[in-house]
Amino acid sequence: MHLKKNRKIYLVMGFTDMRKQINGLAQIAEAKKPKKLLSGNYFLFYQRWREWFYL
C-alpha cells in the first residue's frame, strides 16, 4: 500500500465492528471529523482485539 506524503492519518478512537461496509465506516468517520471525510486523508479503524485494522 502506498500512502501519499501530504495526507493526514486519523485514528478513530474506540473499537469498530469490522462487519460494517464502507458506508458504515464513512458514517463513523464523518461523526468524528466532519468536513474531513472527502479531504483525501486516511482514517484508521481498529477491531476490538486490535488484530485487524482498516485504513
C-alpha distance matrix in Angstrom:
0.0 3.8 6.5 9.9 12.6 15.3 14.0 15.3 13.9 16.8 17.5 19.6 22.5 24.0 22.9 21.5 22.7 19.6 21.8 21.5 19.9 18.0 21.5 22.5 19.4 20.0 23.6 22.9 20.7 23.4 26.1 24.5 23.7 25.6 24.9 21.3 19.8 19.4 18.9 15.2 14.5 12.3 14.3 13.8 16.1 17.6 19.6 23.1 22.8 19.4 18.2 15.5 13.6 12.1 10.1
3.8 0.0 3.8 6.6 9.3 12.2 11.5 13.5 13.1 16.4 17.8 20.3 23.3 25.4 24.8 23.5 25.1 22.3 24.6 23.8 22.0 19.6 22.8 24.0 20.8 20.8 24.4 23.8 21.1 23.4 26.3 24.6 23.2 25.0 23.8 20.2 19.2 18.4 17.3 13.5 13.1 11.8 14.6 14.8 17.7 19.6 22.0 25.5 25.4 21.9 21.1 18.5 16.1 14.4 11.6
6.5 3.8 0.0 3.8 6.3 8.8 7.8 9.8 9.7 13.3 15.1 17.8 20.9 23.3 23.3 22.1 24.1 21.8 24.3 23.1 21.5 18.8 21.6 22.7 19.3 18.9 22.3 21.6 18.5 20.7 23.6 21.7 20.0 21.9 20.6 17.0 16.4 15.8 14.2 10.7 9.7 8.8 12.0 12.7 16.1 18.3 21.2 24.6 24.8 21.2 21.1 18.4 15.6 13.7 10.3
9.9 6.6 3.8 0.0 3.8 5.7 5.8 9.0 10.4 14.0 16.6 19.3 22.5 25.3 25.6 24.5 26.7 24.6 27.0 25.4 23.6 20.5 22.9 24.2 20.9 19.9 23.2 22.7 19.3 21.0 24.0 22.1 19.8 21.4 19.6 16.1 16.0 14.9 12.6 9.4 9.0 9.7 13.3 14.8 18.4 21.0 24.2 27.4 27.9 24.3 24.5 21.8 18.7 16.6 13.0
12.6 9.3 6.3 3.8 0.0 3.8 5.6 8.3 10.4 14.0 16.7 19.8 22.7 25.8 26.5 25.9 28.5 26.7 29.4 27.8 26.4 23.4 25.5 26.5 23.1 22.0 25.1 24.2 20.7 22.3 25.0 22.7 20.3 22.1 20.3 16.9 17.6 16.8 14.0 11.4 10.3 11.3 14.6 16.0 19.8 22.2 25.5 28.5 28.8 25.1 25.7 23.4 20.3 18.7 15.1
15.3 12.2 8.8 5.7 3.8 0.0 3.8 6.9 10.0 13.3 16.5 19.3 22.3 25.6 26.7 26.1 28.7 27.3 29.9 27.9 26.4 23.1 24.8 25.9 22.5 21.0 23.8 23.1 19.4 20.4 23.2 20.9 18.1 19.5 17.5 14.3 15.6 14.7 11.3 9.5 8.7 10.8 14.3 16.4 20.1 22.9 26.4 29.3 30.0 26.4 27.4 25.0 21.6 19.7 15.9
14.0 11.5 7.8 5.8 5.6 3.8 0.0 3.8 6.7 9.8 13.1 15.7 18.9 22.1 23.1 22.4 25.0 23.7 26.3 24.2 22.9 19.6 21.2 22.1 18.8 17.3 20.1 19.3 15.6 16.9 19.6 17.4 14.8 16.4 14.8 11.2 12.2 11.8 8.8 6.8 5.0 7.1 10.5 12.8 16.5 19.5 22.9 25.9 26.9 23.4 24.5 21.9 18.4 16.3 12.6
15.3 13.5 9.8 9.0 8.3 6.9 3.8 0.0 3.8 6.4 9.8 12.6 15.5 18.9 20.3 19.9 22.9 22.0 24.9 22.8 22.1 19.1 20.5 20.8 17.3 16.1 18.5 17.1 13.5 15.0 17.2 14.6 12.3 14.6 13.7 10.0 11.4 12.2 9.5 8.4 5.1 6.1 8.4 10.6 14.2 17.0 20.7 23.3 24.4 21.0 22.6 20.3 16.7 15.1 11.7
13.9 13.1 9.7 10.4 10.4 10.0 6.7 3.8 0.0 3.8 6.5 9.5 12.4 15.6 16.8 16.5 19.5 18.7 21.7 20.0 19.6 17.0 18.7 18.5 14.8 14.4 16.8 14.9 11.7 14.1 16.0 13.2 11.8 14.7 14.6 10.9 11.4 13.0 11.3 9.8 6.1 4.6 5.7 6.9 10.6 13.3 16.9 19.5 20.6 17.2 18.8 16.6 13.1 11.7 8.7
16.8 16.4 13.3 14.0 14.0 13.3 9.8 6.4 3.8 0.0 3.8 6.2 9.1 12.5 14.1 14.1 17.4 17.2 20.2 18.3 18.5 16.1 17.3 16.5 12.9 12.7 14.4 12.0 8.9 11.5 12.7 9.7 8.8 12.2 13.1 9.7 10.4 12.9 11.8 11.3 7.7 6.1 4.7 6.0 8.9 11.6 15.3 17.5 19.1 16.1 18.3 16.2 12.7 11.6 9.4
17.5 17.8 15.1 16.6 16.7 16.5 13.1 9.8 6.5 3.8 0.0 3.8 6.0 9.2 10.8 11.4 14.9 15.0 18.3 17.0 17.8 16.2 17.5 16.1 12.5 13.3 14.6 11.6 9.5 12.7 13.2 10.0 10.6 14.2 15.8 12.8 12.9 15.9 15.2 14.6 11.0 8.6 5.9 4.8 6.6 8.5 12.2 14.0 15.5 12.6 15.2 13.6 10.4 10.3 9.2
19.6 20.3 17.8 19.3 19.8 19.3 15.7 12.6 9.5 6.2 3.8 0.0 3.8 6.5 8.3 8.6 12.2 13.0 16.1 14.4 15.7 14.4 15.3 13.2 10.0 11.1 11.7 8.3 7.1 10.4 10.2 7.5 9.3 12.7 15.0 12.6 12.2 15.7 15.8 15.7 12.6 10.2 6.7 5.9 5.5 7.6 10.8 12.3 14.6 12.5 15.3 13.6 10.6 10.3 10.2
22.5 23.3 20.9 22.5 22.7 22.3 18.9 15.5 12.4 9.1 6.0 3.8 0.0 3.8 6.8 8.7 12.5 14.0 17.2 16.1 18.0 17.3 18.0 15.4 12.7 14.2 14.1 10.3 10.1 13.1 11.8 9.0 11.5 15.0 17.8 15.7 15.7 19.2 19.4 19.4 16.2 13.8 10.4 8.9 7.7 8.1 10.7 11.0 13.3 11.8 15.2 14.3 12.1 12.8 13.3
24.0 25.4 23.3 25.3 25.8 25.6 22.1 18.9 15.6 12.5 9.2 6.5 3.8 0.0 3.8 6.6 10.0 12.3 15.2 14.6 17.2 17.4 17.9 14.8 12.7 15.0 14.4 10.7 11.7 14.7 13.0 11.0 14.2 17.3 20.3 18.5 18.0 21.5 22.2 22.1 19.1 16.4 12.7 10.8 8.3 7.4 8.7 8.1 10.9 10.4 13.8 13.4 11.9 13.2 14.7
22.9 24.8 23.3 25.6 26.5 26.7 23.1 20.3 16.8 14.1 10.8 8.3 6.8 3.8 0.0 3.8 6.8 9.0 12.0 12.1 15.0 15.8 16.7 13.5 11.6 14.7 14.5 11.1 12.6 15.8 14.6 13.3 16.3 19.2 22.0 20.1 18.9 22.2 23.2 22.7 20.0 16.9 13.2 10.8 7.4 5.5 5.4 4.9 8.2 8.2 11.2 10.6 9.9 11.5 13.8
21.5 23.5 22.1 24.5 25.9 26.1 22.4 19.9 16.5 14.1 11.4 8.6 8.7 6.6 3.8 0.0 3.8 5.8 8.7 8.3 11.2 12.2 13.2 10.0 8.4 11.8 11.8 8.9 10.8 14.1 13.4 12.8 15.7 18.1 20.6 18.8 17.0 20.1 21.6 20.9 18.7 15.6 12.0 10.0 6.2 5.7 5.2 6.5 9.9 9.6 11.7 10.0 8.9 9.4 12.1
22.7 25.1 24.1 26.7 28.5 28.7 25.0 22.9 19.5 17.4 14.9 12.2 12.5 10.0 6.8 3.8 0.0 3.8 5.4 6.1 9.6 11.7 12.7 9.4 9.0 12.7 12.7 10.7 13.1 16.0 15.5 15.7 18.5 20.4 22.9 21.3 18.9 21.8 23.7 23.0 21.2 18.0 14.7 12.8 9.1 8.4 6.4 7.5 10.7 11.3 12.4 10.6 10.3 10.7 13.8
19.6 22.3 21.8 24.6 26.7 27.3 23.7 22.0 18.7 17.2 15.0 13.0 14.0 12.3 9.0 5.8 3.8 0.0 3.8 5.3 7.8 10.0 12.0 9.7 8.8 12.5 13.5 12.0 13.7 16.8 17.1 17.2 19.4 21.3 23.2 21.3 18.6 21.0 22.9 21.6 20.0 16.7 13.8 11.8 8.5 8.1 6.2 8.7 11.0 10.8 10.9 8.4 8.2 8.2 11.6
21.8 24.6 24.3 27.0 29.4 29.9 26.3 24.9 21.7 20.2 18.3 16.1 17.2 15.2 12.0 8.7 5.4 3.8 0.0 3.8 6.4 9.7 11.3 9.2 9.7 13.2 13.9 13.3 15.5 18.0 18.4 19.1 21.4 22.7 24.6 23.0 20.0 22.1 24.5 23.3 22.3 19.2 16.5 15.1 11.9 11.9 9.8 11.7 14.0 14.3 14.1 11.6 11.7 11.2 14.4
21.5 23.8 23.1 25.4 27.8 27.9 24.2 22.8 20.0 18.3 17.0 14.4 16.1 14.6 12.1 8.3 6.1 5.3 3.8 0.0 3.8 6.7 7.6 5.4 6.4 9.7 10.3 10.2 12.4 14.6 15.2 16.3 18.4 19.4 21.2 19.9 16.7 18.9 21.5 20.7 19.8 17.2 14.5 13.9 11.0 12.1 11.0 13.2 16.0 15.8 16.1 13.3 12.3 10.8 13.3
19.9 22.0 21.5 23.6 26.4 26.4 22.9 22.1 19.6 18.5 17.8 15.7 18.0 17.2 15.0 11.2 9.6 7.8 6.4 3.8 0.0 3.8 5.5 5.5 6.4 8.7 10.2 11.1 12.6 14.4 15.9 17.2 18.5 19.1 20.2 18.9 15.4 16.9 19.8 18.7 18.5 16.1 14.1 14.2 12.1 14.0 13.5 16.3 18.8 18.0 18.0 14.7 13.2 10.7 12.6
18.0 19.6 18.8 20.5 23.4 23.1 19.6 19.1 17.0 16.1 16.2 14.4 17.3 17.4 15.8 12.2 11.7 10.0 9.7 6.7 3.8 0.0 3.8 5.5 5.1 6.0 8.6 10.0 10.4 12.0 14.2 15.4 16.0 16.4 17.1 15.6 12.0 13.2 16.1 15.0 15.1 13.1 11.6 12.5 11.4 14.1 14.7 17.7 20.2 18.8 19.0 15.5 13.2 10.0 10.7
21.5 22.8 21.6 22.9 25.5 24.8 21.2 20.5 18.7 17.3 17.5 15.3 18.0 17.9 16.7 13.2 12.7 12.0 11.3 7.6 5.5 3.8 0.0 3.8 5.5 5.0 6.3 8.8 9.9 10.4 12.3 14.4 15.2 14.9 15.7 15.1 11.5 12.9 16.2 16.0 16.4 15.0 13.3 14.7 13.4 16.2 16.7 19.3 22.2 21.2 21.8 18.5 16.1 13.2 13.7
22.5 24.0 22.7 24.2 26.5 25.9 22.1 20.8 18.5 16.5 16.1 13.2 15.4 14.8 13.5 10.0 9.4 9.7 9.2 5.4 5.5 5.5 3.8 0.0 3.8 5.4 5.2 6.5 8.8 10.0 10.8 12.8 14.4 14.7 16.5 15.8 12.6 14.9 17.8 17.8 17.3 15.5 12.9 13.7 11.6 13.9 14.1 16.2 19.4 18.8 19.8 16.8 14.7 12.4 13.6
19.4 20.8 19.3 20.9 23.1 22.5 18.8 17.3 14.8 12.9 12.5 10.0 12.7 12.7 11.6 8.4 9.0 8.8 9.7 6.4 6.4 5.1 5.5 3.8 0.0 3.8 5.4 5.1 6.2 8.6 9.9 10.8 12.2 13.3 14.9 13.5 10.5 13.0 15.5 15.1 14.1 11.9 9.2 9.9 8.2 11.1 12.1 14.6 17.6 16.3 17.5 14.3 11.7 9.3 10.1
20.0 20.8 18.9 19.9 22.0 21.0 17.3 16.1 14.4 12.7 13.3 11.1 14.2 15.0 14.7 11.8 12.7 12.5 13.2 9.7 8.7 6.0 5.0 5.4 3.8 0.0 3.8 5.4 5.1 6.0 8.5 9.9 10.3 10.5 11.6 10.6 7.3 9.7 12.5 12.7 12.3 11.1 9.1 11.2 10.6 14.0 15.5 18.1 21.0 19.4 20.7 17.5 14.5 11.6 11.3
23.6 24.4 22.3 23.2 25.1 23.8 20.1 18.5 16.8 14.4 14.6 11.7 14.1 14.4 14.5 11.8 12.7 13.5 13.9 10.3 10.2 8.6 6.3 5.2 5.4 3.8 0.0 3.8 5.5 5.1 6.1 8.7 10.0 9.7 11.8 11.7 9.1 11.9 14.7 15.7 15.1 14.1 11.7 13.5 12.3 15.2 16.4 18.3 21.7 20.6 22.3 19.4 16.7 14.3 14.4
22.9 23.8 21.6 22.7 24.2 23.1 19.3 17.1 14.9 12.0 11.6 8.3 10.3 10.7 11.1 8.9 10.7 12.0 13.3 10.2 11.1 10.0 8.8 6.5 5.1 5.4 3.8 0.0 3.8 5.5 5.2 6.4 8.7 9.9 12.6 11.8 9.9 13.3 15.4 16.1 14.6 13.1 10.0 11.1 9.5 12.2 13.7 15.3 18.6 17.5 19.6 17.1 14.4 12.7 13.1
20.7 21.1 18.5 19.3 20.7 19.4 15.6 13.5 11.7 8.9 9.5 7.1 10.1 11.7 12.6 10.8 13.1 13.7 15.5 12.4 12.6 10.4 9.9 8.8 6.2 5.1 5.5 3.8 0.0 3.8 5.4 5.2 6.0 7.7 9.8 8.4 6.7 10.3 11.9 12.6 11.0 9.8 7.1 9.2 9.0 12.4 14.7 16.8 19.7 17.9 20.0 17.3 14.1 11.9 11.2
23.4 23.4 20.7 21.0 22.3 20.4 16.9 15.0 14.1 11.5 12.7 10.4 13.1 14.7 15.8 14.1 16.0 16.8 18.0 14.6 14.4 12.0 10.4 10.0 8.6 6.0 5.1 5.5 3.8 0.0 3.8 5.4 5.2 4.8 7.2 7.2 5.8 9.3 11.2 13.0 12.1 12.1 10.1 12.8 12.8 16.2 18.3 20.2 23.3 21.7 23.8 21.1 17.8 15.5 14.5
26.1 26.3 23.6 24.0 25.0 23.2 19.6 17.2 16.0 12.7 13.2 10.2 11.8 13.0 14.6 13.4 15.5 17.1 18.4 15.2 15.9 14.2 12.3 10.8 9.9 8.5 6.1 5.2 5.4 3.8 0.0 3.8 5.8 6.0 9.5 10.0 9.5 13.0 14.6 16.5 15.1 14.7 12.2 14.1 13.5 16.2 18.1 19.3 22.6 21.4 24.0 21.7 18.7 17.0 16.6
24.5 24.6 21.7 22.1 22.7 20.9 17.4 14.6 13.2 9.7 10.0 7.5 9.0 11.0 13.3 12.8 15.7 17.2 19.1 16.3 17.2 15.4 14.4 12.8 10.8 9.9 8.7 6.4 5.2 5.4 3.8 0.0 3.8 6.4 9.8 9.2 9.5 13.3 14.0 15.6 13.5 12.9 10.3 12.0 11.8 14.4 16.9 18.0 21.0 19.5 22.3 20.3 17.2 15.9 15.2
23.7 23.2 20.0 19.8 20.3 18.1 14.8 12.3 11.8 8.8 10.6 9.3 11.5 14.2 16.3 15.7 18.5 19.4 21.4 18.4 18.5 16.0 15.2 14.4 12.2 10.3 10.0 8.7 6.0 5.2 5.8 3.8 0.0 3.8 6.4 5.7 7.1 10.6 10.7 12.9 11.0 11.4 9.8 12.5 13.4 16.5 19.3 20.9 23.7 21.7 24.3 22.0 18.5 16.7 15.2
25.6 25.0 21.9 21.4 22.1 19.5 16.4 14.6 14.7 12.2 14.2 12.7 15.0 17.3 19.2 18.1 20.4 21.3 22.7 19.4 19.1 16.4 14.9 14.7 13.3 10.5 9.7 9.9 7.7 4.8 6.0 6.4 3.8 0.0 3.8 5.5 6.7 9.5 10.3 13.2 12.4 13.5 12.4 15.5 16.2 19.5 22.1 23.8 26.8 24.9 27.3 24.8 21.3 19.1 17.5
24.9 23.8 20.6 19.6 20.3 17.5 14.8 13.7 14.6 13.1 15.8 15.0 17.8 20.3 22.0 20.6 22.9 23.2 24.6 21.2 20.2 17.1 15.7 16.5 14.9 11.6 11.8 12.6 9.8 7.2 9.5 9.8 6.4 3.8 0.0 3.8 5.7 7.1 7.5 10.9 11.0 13.1 13.0 16.6 18.0 21.5 24.3 26.4 29.1 27.0 29.1 26.3 22.7 20.1 17.9
21.3 20.2 17.0 16.1 16.9 14.3 11.2 10.0 10.9 9.7 12.8 12.6 15.7 18.5 20.1 18.8 21.3 21.3 23.0 19.9 18.9 15.6 15.1 15.8 13.5 10.6 11.7 11.8 8.4 7.2 10.0 9.2 5.7 5.5 3.8 0.0 3.8 5.7 5.2 8.0 7.3 9.4 9.7 13.3 15.3 18.9 21.9 24.2 26.7 24.2 26.2 23.4 19.7 17.1 14.6
19.8 19.2 16.4 16.0 17.6 15.6 12.2 11.4 11.4 10.4 12.9 12.2 15.7 18.0 18.9 17.0 18.9 18.6 20.0 16.7 15.4 12.0 11.5 12.6 10.5 7.3 9.1 9.9 6.7 5.8 9.5 9.5 7.1 6.7 5.7 3.8 0.0 3.8 5.6 7.3 7.4 8.5 8.5 12.2 13.7 17.5 20.1 22.7 25.3 22.9 24.5 21.4 17.8 14.9 12.7
19.4 18.4 15.8 14.9 16.8 14.7 11.8 12.2 13.0 12.9 15.9 15.7 19.2 21.5 22.2 20.1 21.8 21.0 22.1 18.9 16.9 13.2 12.9 14.9 13.0 9.7 11.9 13.3 10.3 9.3 13.0 13.3 10.6 9.5 7.1 5.7 3.8 0.0 3.8 5.6 7.6 9.6 10.9 14.6 16.5 20.3 22.9 25.8 28.2 25.7 26.9 23.6 20.0 16.7 14.1
18.9 17.3 14.2 12.6 14.0 11.3 8.8 9.5 11.3 11.8 15.2 15.8 19.4 22.2 23.2 21.6 23.7 22.9 24.5 21.5 19.8 16.1 16.2 17.8 15.5 12.5 14.7 15.4 11.9 11.2 14.6 14.0 10.7 10.3 7.5 5.2 5.6 3.8 0.0 3.8 5.5 8.8 10.9 14.7 17.2 20.9 24.0 26.8 28.9 26.0 27.4 24.3 20.6 17.6 14.5
15.2 13.5 10.7 9.4 11.4 9.5 6.8 8.4 9.8 11.3 14.6 15.7 19.4 22.1 22.7 20.9 23.0 21.6 23.3 20.7 18.7 15.0 16.0 17.8 15.1 12.7 15.7 16.1 12.6 13.0 16.5 15.6 12.9 13.2 10.9 8.0 7.3 5.6 3.8 0.0 3.8 6.7 9.7 13.1 16.0 19.6 22.6 25.8 27.5 24.4 25.4 22.2 18.5 15.4 12.0
14.5 13.1 9.7 9.0 10.3 8.7 5.0 5.1 6.1 7.7 11.0 12.6 16.2 19.1 20.0 18.7 21.2 20.0 22.3 19.8 18.5 15.1 16.4 17.3 14.1 12.3 15.1 14.6 11.0 12.1 15.1 13.5 11.0 12.4 11.0 7.3 7.4 7.6 5.5 3.8 0.0 3.8 6.9 10.2 13.4 16.8 20.1 23.1 24.7 21.5 22.8 19.9 16.1 13.5 10.0
12.3 11.8 8.8 9.7 11.3 10.8 7.1 6.1 4.6 6.1 8.6 10.2 13.8 16.4 16.9 15.6 18.0 16.7 19.2 17.2 16.1 13.1 15.0 15.5 11.9 11.1 14.1 13.1 9.8 12.1 14.7 12.9 11.4 13.5 13.1 9.4 8.5 9.6 8.8 6.7 3.8 0.0 3.8 6.6 9.9 13.3 16.5 19.6 21.1 17.9 19.0 16.1 12.4 9.8 6.4
14.3 14.6 12.0 13.3 14.6 14.3 10.5 8.4 5.7 4.7 5.9 6.7 10.4 12.7 13.2 12.0 14.7 13.8 16.5 14.5 14.1 11.6 13.3 12.9 9.2 9.1 11.7 10.0 7.1 10.1 12.2 10.3 9.8 12.4 13.0 9.7 8.5 10.9 10.9 9.7 6.9 3.8 0.0 3.8 6.5 10.1 13.4 16.3 18.0 15.1 16.7 13.9 10.1 7.9 5.6
13.8 14.8 12.7 14.8 16.0 16.4 12.8 10.6 6.9 6.0 4.8 5.9 8.9 10.8 10.8 10.0 12.8 11.8 15.1 13.9 14.2 12.5 14.7 13.7 9.9 11.2 13.5 11.1 9.2 12.8 14.1 12.0 12.5 15.5 16.6 13.3 12.2 14.6 14.7 13.1 10.2 6.6 3.8 0.0 3.8 6.7 10.2 13.1 14.5 11.4 13.0 10.5 6.8 5.7 4.6
16.1 17.7 16.1 18.4 19.8 20.1 16.5 14.2 10.6 8.9 6.6 5.5 7.7 8.3 7.4 6.2 9.1 8.5 11.9 11.0 12.1 11.4 13.4 11.6 8.2 10.6 12.3 9.5 9.0 12.8 13.5 11.8 13.4 16.2 18.0 15.3 13.7 16.5 17.2 16.0 13.4 9.9 6.5 3.8 0.0 3.8 6.9 9.8 11.7 9.3 11.1 8.6 5.4 5.1 6.5
17.6 19.6 18.3 21.0 22.2 22.9 19.5 17.0 13.3 11.6 8.5 7.6 8.1 7.4 5.5 5.7 8.4 8.1 11.9 12.1 14.0 14.1 16.2 13.9 11.1 14.0 15.2 12.2 12.4 16.2 16.2 14.4 16.5 19.5 21.5 18.9 17.5 20.3 20.9 19.6 16.8 13.3 10.1 6.7 3.8 0.0 3.8 6.5 8.0 5.6 7.9 6.3 4.6 6.8 9.1
19.6 22.0 21.2 24.2 25.5 26.4 22.9 20.7 16.9 15.3 12.2 10.8 10.7 8.7 5.4 5.2 6.4 6.2 9.8 11.0 13.5 14.7 16.7 14.1 12.1 15.5 16.4 13.7 14.7 18.3 18.1 16.9 19.3 22.1 24.3 21.9 20.1 22.9 24.0 22.6 20.1 16.5 13.4 10.2 6.9 3.8 0.0 3.8 5.6 4.9 6.5 5.5 5.9 8.4 11.7
23.1 25.5 24.6 27.4 28.5 29.3 25.9 23.3 19.5 17.5 14.0 12.3 11.0 8.1 4.9 6.5 7.5 8.7 11.7 13.2 16.3 17.7 19.3 16.2 14.6 18.1 18.3 15.3 16.8 20.2 19.3 18.0 20.9 23.8 26.4 24.2 22.7 25.8 26.8 25.8 23.1 19.6 16.3 13.1 9.8 6.5 3.8 0.0 3.8 5.5 7.8 8.5 9.5 12.2 15.2
22.8 25.4 24.8 27.9 28.8 30.0 26.9 24.4 20.6 19.1 15.5 14.6 13.3 10.9 8.2 9.9 10.7 11.0 14.0 16.0 18.8 20.2 22.2 19.4 17.6 21.0 21.7 18.6 19.7 23.3 22.6 21.0 23.7 26.8 29.1 26.7 25.3 28.2 28.9 27.5 24.7 21.1 18.0 14.5 11.7 8.0 5.6 3.8 0.0 3.8 5.4 7.8 9.9 13.3 16.3
19.4 21.9 21.2 24.3 25.1 26.4 23.4 21.0 17.2 16.1 12.6 12.5 11.8 10.4 8.2 9.6 11.3 10.8 14.3 15.8 18.0 18.8 21.2 18.8 16.3 19.4 20.6 17.5 17.9 21.7 21.4 19.5 21.7 24.9 27.0 24.2 22.9 25.7 26.0 24.4 21.5 17.9 15.1 11.4 9.3 5.6 4.9 5.5 3.8 0.0 3.8 5.5 6.9 10.6 13.2
18.2 21.1 21.1 24.5 25.7 27.4 24.5 22.6 18.8 18.3 15.2 15.3 15.2 13.8 11.2 11.7 12.4 10.9 14.1 16.1 18.0 19.0 21.8 19.8 17.5 20.7 22.3 19.6 20.0 23.8 24.0 22.3 24.3 27.3 29.1 26.2 24.5 26.9 27.4 25.4 22.8 19.0 16.7 13.0 11.1 7.9 6.5 7.8 5.4 3.8 0.0 3.8 7.0 10.6 13.5
15.5 18.5 18.4 21.8 23.4 25.0 21.9 20.3 16.6 16.2 13.6 13.6 14.3 13.4 10.6 10.0 10.6 8.4 11.6 13.3 14.7 15.5 18.5 16.8 14.3 17.5 19.4 17.1 17.3 21.1 21.7 20.3 22.0 24.8 26.3 23.4 21.4 23.6 24.3 22.2 19.9 16.1 13.9 10.5 8.6 6.3 5.5 8.5 7.8 5.5 3.8 0.0 3.8 7.0 10.2
13.6 16.1 15.6 18.7 20.3 21.6 18.4 16.7 13.1 12.7 10.4 10.6 12.1 11.9 9.9 8.9 10.3 8.2 11.7 12.3 13.2 13.2 16.1 14.7 11.7 14.5 16.7 14.4 14.1 17.8 18.7 17.2 18.5 21.3 22.7 19.7 17.8 20.0 20.6 18.5 16.1 12.4 10.1 6.8 5.4 4.6 5.9 9.5 9.9 6.9 7.0 3.8 0.0 3.8 6.7
12.1 14.4 13.7 16.6 18.7 19.7 16.3 15.1 11.7 11.6 10.3 10.3 12.8 13.2 11.5 9.4 10.7 8.2 11.2 10.8 10.7 10.0 13.2 12.4 9.3 11.6 14.3 12.7 11.9 15.5 17.0 15.9 16.7 19.1 20.1 17.1 14.9 16.7 17.6 15.4 13.5 9.8 7.9 5.7 5.1 6.8 8.4 12.2 13.3 10.6 10.6 7.0 3.8 0.0 3.8
10.1 11.6 10.3 13.0 15.1 15.9 12.6 11.7 8.7 9.4 9.2 10.2 13.3 14.7 13.8 12.1 13.8 11.6 14.4 13.3 12.6 10.7 13.7 13.6 10.1 11.3 14.4 13.1 11.2 14.5 16.6 15.2 15.2 17.5 17.9 14.6 12.7 14.1 14.5 12.0 10.0 6.4 5.6 4.6 6.5 9.1 11.7 15.2 16.3 13.2 13.5 10.2 6.7 3.8 0.0
